[in-house]
């Protein structure tokens, strides 16, 4: 069932790279504190849609955007330049490949806390870092080597560290761009369990190329095809009773 609270909504969103459209007339509603999966074939615009939510697309000069994106009812394109960091602070972004900062495990989590001056005293900072590492199930694995370089962690541990770093600044939304694609099955399962846990307190938007993963995790589903929204709705409806022929073909595996 769609949450009565809508966290993100787009209206007639169009994204062009040079003169080629990537997203065309996208109208979606993403419910708060649920896990929404964006699915569709490779190259259909899933990552572009995800990165439009925090205005990261605009770092590319060739990108042109029209339409509206509302976050908590506010059109993010009405924001002034100095308000864009606040928009991005609302949204933690987890990429396909983990990118820990070139510093210690401790400093990776402390980075955002220091920038936003959330914790300034040493004792408060220590407690916060322990808390967020516990939230992602990493504390017991790293508590005796907090000042080692983050690069020494396994890829799966690095991804959980990036997740800890993202939630440390207390975002409202966690944007996940195929966060398990670079992980082994055990590490991927750990991330999936974390996302299910985190949706209790955050809105989670997951881009995935794995239909099985979407079926395991999603409360709500958006199906993109050639840059257009073909179907969206509660996961149970989309997967068990799809209405559009393209959705049916994708779920059957006839479209990849």
Residue pairs with C-beta under 8 A, 6 or more apart in sequence:
1 234
2 29
2 31
2 220
2 233
2 234
3 31
3 32
3 33
3 34
5 31
5 32
5 33
6 29
6 30
6 31
6 32
7 30
7 31
7 32
7 33
7 71
7 72
7 172
7 173
7 203
8 28
8 29
8 30
8 53
8 69
8 70
8 71
8 173
8 203
8 205
9 28
9 29
9 30
9 69
9 70
10 26
10 27
10 28
10 52
10 67
10 68
10 69
10 70
11 27
11 67
11 68
11 70
12 25
12 26
12 27
12 66
12 67
12 68
13 23
13 25
13 26
13 27
13 49
13 52
13 65
13 66
13 67
13 68
13 69
14 21
14 23
14 24
14 25
14 26
14 65
14 66
14 67
15 21
15 22
15 23
15 45
15 48
15 49
15 52
15 57
15 63
15 64
15 65
15 227
16 22
16 63
16 64
16 65
17 60
17 62
17 63
18 62
21 227
22 45
22 48
22 227
23 45
23 48
23 49
23 52
23 227
23 228
24 227
24 228
25 67
25 228
26 49
26 67
26 227
26 228
26 229
27 229
28 222
28 229
28 232
29 232
30 36
30 203
30 205
30 220
30 222
31 203
31 219
31 220
32 203
33 199
33 200
33 201
33 202
33 203
34 199
34 203
34 204
34 219
34 220
35 195
35 196
35 199
35 204
35 205
35 206
35 217
35 218
35 219
35 220
36 203
36 204
36 205
36 206
36 218
36 219
36 220
36 221
36 222
37 206
37 207
37 208
37 213
37 214
37 217
37 218
37 220
37 221
37 222
37 235
38 46
38 49
38 50
38 205
38 206
38 207
38 208
38 222
38 224
39 46
39 208
39 209
39 211
39 214
39 221
39 222
39 223
39 224
39 250
40 46
40 223
40 224
40 225
40 230
40 250
41 225
41 250
41 255
41 256
42 209
42 256
44 224
44 225
44 226
44 227
45 224
45 226
45 227
46 207
46 209
46 224
47 177
47 178
47 207
48 57
49 207
49 222
49 224
50 175
50 177
50 205
50 207
51 57
51 93
51 175
51 177
52 65
52 69
53 69
53 71
53 76
53 91
53 173
53 175
53 205
54 87
54 88
54 90
54 91
54 93
54 175
55 76
55 84
55 87
55 88
56 88
56 93
57 63
57 65
58 65
65 77
68 75
68 77
69 75
69 76
69 77
70 76
71 87
71 90
71 173
72 90
72 172
76 87
79 86
79 87
89 116
89 169
89 171
90 171
90 172
90 173
91 171
91 172
91 173
91 174
91 175
92 163
92 166
92 167
92 169
92 171
92 173
92 174
92 175
93 166
93 175
93 177
94 159
94 162
94 163
94 166
94 174
94 175
94 176
94 177
94 179
95 162
95 177
95 179
96 177
96 178
96 179
96 181
96 182
97 182
98 155
98 158
98 159
98 161
98 162
98 182
99 162
100 108
100 150
100 151
100 153
100 158
100 161
100 162
100 165
101 107
101 108
101 111
101 150
101 165
102 149
102 150
102 151
103 111
103 149
103 150
104 146
104 147
104 148
104 149
104 150
105 142
105 145
105 146
105 147
105 148
105 149
105 150
105 153
105 161
106 129
106 146
106 147
108 150
108 161
108 162
108 164
108 165
109 128
109 129
109 132
109 133
109 161
109 164
109 165
109 168
110 119
110 125
110 129
110 168
111 165
112 118
112 165
112 168
112 169
113 119
113 125
113 128
113 129
113 168
113 169
114 120
114 125
115 169
116 169
118 128
118 168
118 169
118 170
119 125
119 127
119 128
128 168
129 146
129 168
130 139
130 143
132 164
132 165
132 167
132 168
133 139
133 142
133 143
133 161
133 164
135 164
135 167
135 198
136 160
136 161
136 163
136 164
136 167
136 194
137 160
137 190
137 194
138 157
138 160
138 161
138 164
141 157
142 148
142 153
142 157
145 152
150 158
150 161
151 158
153 161
154 187
155 182
155 183
155 184
155 187
156 183
156 184
156 186
156 187
156 188
156 190
156 191
157 187
159 179
159 180
159 182
159 183
159 187
159 191
160 190
160 191
160 194
163 174
163 179
163 191
163 194
166 174
167 174
167 198
167 202
171 202
172 202
172 203
173 202
173 203
173 204
173 205
174 195
174 198
174 202
174 203
174 204
174 205
175 205
176 195
176 204
176 205
176 206
176 207
177 207
178 207
178 208
178 209
179 191
179 195
179 206
180 187
180 188
180 191
180 192
180 208
180 210
180 213
181 209
183 191
192 213
192 216
192 217
195 204
195 206
195 217
196 217
198 204
199 219
206 213
206 214
206 217
206 218
208 214
211 250
211 251
211 253
214 221
214 235
214 239
215 235
215 239
218 235
219 234
219 235
220 232
220 233
220 234
220 235
221 231
221 232
221 233
221 234
221 235
221 238
221 239
222 229
222 231
222 232
223 229
223 230
223 231
223 232
223 238
223 244
223 246
223 247
223 250
224 230
225 246
225 250
225 255
230 244
230 246
230 247
231 238
231 242
231 243
231 244
231 246
231 247
232 238
238 247
239 251
242 248
242 251
246 255
249 255
